[in-house]
Amino acid sequence: MLVDSHCHLDFDVFDDDRTETIARARDAGVSTMVTICTRVTRFDEIRAIAESDPNIWCSVGIHPHQAEEEPPVTVERLVELAAHPKVVGIGETGLDYYYDNSPRDVQQQSFRTHIAAARETGLPLIVHTRDADDDMADILEDEMEKGAYTGVLHCFSSGRHLAERALALGFYISLSGIVTFRNAEELRHIVSDVPPDRILVETDSPFLAPIPNRGKRNEPSFVVHTAARVAELKKLEKDELSMISTDNFFRLFNKAKRPDAA
């Protein structure tokens, strides 16, 4: 059993075969998926996908790319939407200084709003971070001093220093198809040192398809390839990595129910 802890099933590239995509994931042994919200204005569509299947869950939040163009969201509104039984996380949110699609101060304010909602709801924060390691770590630590919260650095591809600071705060590290890429040797060195009980796996589909599907549209069934590569790096059997990463997921996303209890 595997969990795809981060995918985007609402994206229009799945409009023609969403049902078949979910079925392929099941056939590949992916029992649970979390379809991630990037725009609160699309939350109803994302929630509907989660409601369509007992083992698909969702989040609520605004991606840093959309932090300026989306209507401002309050902590109270995020908390209200997160009360839905299918919502298991807050985000994705964070900082992206690579594209800078939204001004950095707007990204930071949105990020802190999401952290406050995660703290209030007790749901894990789903963090996107790119080229913002120092600010990311500083904000995570500053907000932790205001009160405890949990979370995951999704699709991790940042530096060792951020990984270490996030792990020290109790965060989890989620690995995508990037870990299979030929030019990701530095990332693989970092992954080899991440404690097994802090690792999740994901696709971030439809993006970042892992080898051997590089260049194709990514989908949740492909998480098996990422998990296999992570197992190699951690010197674990595939089944052992599957069990560990699945247990980690349900420990962090503890509002989600395991398939046999859904």
N, C-alpha and C positions, 0 to 999 in steps of 0.2 A: 504494500500500500504506500502510495506517495501522495503528497499534498502539493499542489501548485499554489503557493502562498500569495502570488501576485500576478494577475492577468487582467486583460481589458476586453471582456467578452461583449461589451456594449459597442465597441468600435465598428464602424460600418463595413470594414473588411470581412466581418463575420456575418453580415446580414443574410447572405445567400446560403450559408451552411452552418449556422450556429448550433443547431440541434445535432448535426453530424459531427461537428467539432467536439462537442461535449461527449458524444458517444465514443469517439476515438480515444478520448482521454480515459474513459472508463475501461475500454478494452486494453489500454496500455498499463492499467493498474493505478491510474490517478483517481483516487476515490473522492477527493475534496478539492475545491477550487475557491479562491477568493477573487471576485471581480471588483476592481478598484475604481473608486470615484476620483475623477480629476476636475470635475465641475459640479458644484452643487446644483446648478441649473439643469443638470442631466440626472440628478439623483433618482427621480421617479423611474426612469428607464433602467438604470442600474439595479435598483431595488427589485423591479419586476423580473429581471433575469434571475436574481437570487431566489425570489419567491417561486420560480418555476421548477425548482429542483431542491430536494431536501438537503443535498450535500454541496450546494453552491451558496456562498456567503458573500457579503459585500462590505464596503467601507463608505464613509462619507467625508468629503474634504475637497480642497482646491489645490491643484498642482501649482508649484511656483511659476510655471509658464503662464498660467491663467490668473495669477494673483491680482493683476491690474484690471483685466477686462471683465472678470466676473464681478457681480455685485458684491460689495463687502459683506462678509458673514460674521456674525457675532458668536461668542462662546455659547450663548443661550440657544441660538439656532442650531448649532452643531450638536449640542447636547439633546435638544428636542428630536432631531432626526436620528440620532444614534440610539434612541430608545426603541426603535423598531427591532423586533427579535432577530432579523437577518443581518443587522449591522454589527460587525465584530471588531472594527478598528476605525481609527480617526486618520484621515489622509486619503490620497497621499499629499504630503505637504513637505516643505523644506526650502532649500536654497539651490539655485542653478545659476552660477556665475559664468558658465561656459557660453550659454546662449543669451542670457540677460534679457529674456523676453518680457520680463517685468522689472521695474526699477528695484534695486537691491533693498532699499528701505521698505518698500511695499512687500517684498518677499519676506523680509524679516518680521514685519508686523503680523502678516498672515500666519507665518510659522508659529509665532508666540501665541496667537489666538488658538491655533489647533492644539498646541501643547496644553494650554489651559483647559481645553475641552477634554483632552485625554486624561488629564489629572482628575477632572471632575467626574467623568464617567467611569474611570478605571479601565477603559479600553486602551489597547496598545496604539502608539503613535507609529504611523507608517511613513518613513522618512525618505525623501528623494534628495540626494546631494551630489553636486558635480562642481568641481573646481572651487569649492568653498570650504575646504577642510577646517581652517582655523576658525572662521566665523561659526561654522556648524558646531564644532566642539565647544566653543565658548558659550553659545546660546544654550546648548543642551545642558551644560554644567550650571550655568546661571539659573536656568529654569528649575533644575533639580533642587537647588537650594531653596526654592519657594515651596516645594512639596514634591513628593515622589510621584513618578509616573513610569510607565514601561514603554518599550518600543523596539523597532527594528530598522536598521539601515538597509533598505531594499536595494536590489540590483547593485550590490557593493562593487565599486571599482576605484575607490579612493585610496589614500595612502595609509601606511601602517600606523602612523601617529593617531589618525582619526579612529581607526579600528580599535586601538588600545584604549583611547579615552572613552569611546562609546561602550566598550566591554566593561570598563571599570564602573560605568554607571548602571550596569545590568542589562544593557541592550543586547539584542541578537543581531546577527549578520546574515542577510539573505543573499544567496548566490544565484546568478542567472547564467545564461549561455555564454556570457563573456569569459567565464572561467575556462571554457574550452578553446578559446581563440588562440591562435598561434602566437600572437604578440602580447599575451597576457601573463608572461612569466612572473613578473613582479607580483601580480595579484595571486598567482598560485603559491608563491612563497608565503604571502600573508595568510592565505587560507590554511596552509599546512600548520600554522601556529594558533589558529582560532580553536578554542575548546569545542569538542564535538557537541556538547550540550547547549551551544549557542548558535548552531547552524540551522538555517532554513534553506529550502531550494524553491526556485520560481522560474517562470518563463519571461515575465514582463511582456507576454505576447500581446499584440502581433509583432513585437520588435525582437531583435537580437536572437534569432534562431541559433541554437548551438550546432557545432559540428556533430554529426555529418549533414545537417540540414541548413547550413550556413547559406544565406542568400534567399531562402524561401520565407514565406509568411510563417511566423512562429505561431504555435498553438499549444495548449496545455499538455497534450500527449508527449511533446518533445522534452518535457522536464526530466524524463527518464535518462536522457543523455547527459544532462547537467549533473544529475545525481550520481551517475556512474563515474564521471570525472572527479567529482568531489570525494567519492568513496576511494578512488585511487590515491588521491592526495592525502587522505586521512588514514590510509592503509587499513581500510575496512572492507568487508564484503559488501556487495551491493545491497543485500537484504538488511544487513546491519545498519548501513547508512540510512536506508529507507525507514527503518523502525525508529532510529534516533531522531531524524529530522521530523518525522511525523509526530513523535512524542513532544518534541520541542515546540512544534506548531500549536498543538492543543494546550500546552502549558502556557504559552504566551497569549494565544487567541482563545482564552478559556470560556468565552461566550459561545463559541462554535461547538457543536456536538459531533462526536465521532460518528462515522456512518452506522455502526451497529447500535447507536443510541438515538439516531435521528428519527 
